[in-house]
Amino acid sequence: MPIRIPEGAPTILIRRAAFERAGFERQVIDRALTLTDDEFRMERDLIAIGPINDDQAVSALLQALEEAGLAYFDDYFELSGNWPQWLVLHAMTRNS
C-alpha cells in the first residue's frame, strides 16, 4: 500500500532494510523529533518520516543517517513538500 506524502514540509523516505541495518530505533527518532503516529509511517519496505516542520531537525536527521553509513538516494531521500495542495503524492518501493 502506498504511503501518502503530505505537502508543505519535508518528508524523509528511508528503505526499511537500511534503517534496520543502521540500528535506528523508531522510539529514538520519535523522541528527538516529537513525532506523532501519523508522522512516522511504515509500509512494507518503506519508512516515511514527516512532515517535519523544523529545518534544524531535518538537517540533524539527514546528518544522522549519513553518519550511520546510509547513502543518500540509494538508502534514503528527502522530499521537500514543496508542491501545491491540489496535488497528492504517494510513495512505495518498487518491490512492494
C-alpha angles and dihedrals in degrees: 000000000000120000117234112235112210122221127233103054137038123281122196116216117201132182106244093225091054091047091052094041090055091053097241119159125209093224092058092051092044091055095043093051098027091233128184122220088261091056096057110051128170125191118173106297098359135078121194118196114189169304086257112190096187114084092199091053090051091051092047092050093048090049092049091051091050093046089052088060099257117144120232111241094010096058105012140010137192120226108198098215087228102138134102122278091241090065118081118198127195128187136201135154119263091245094051 
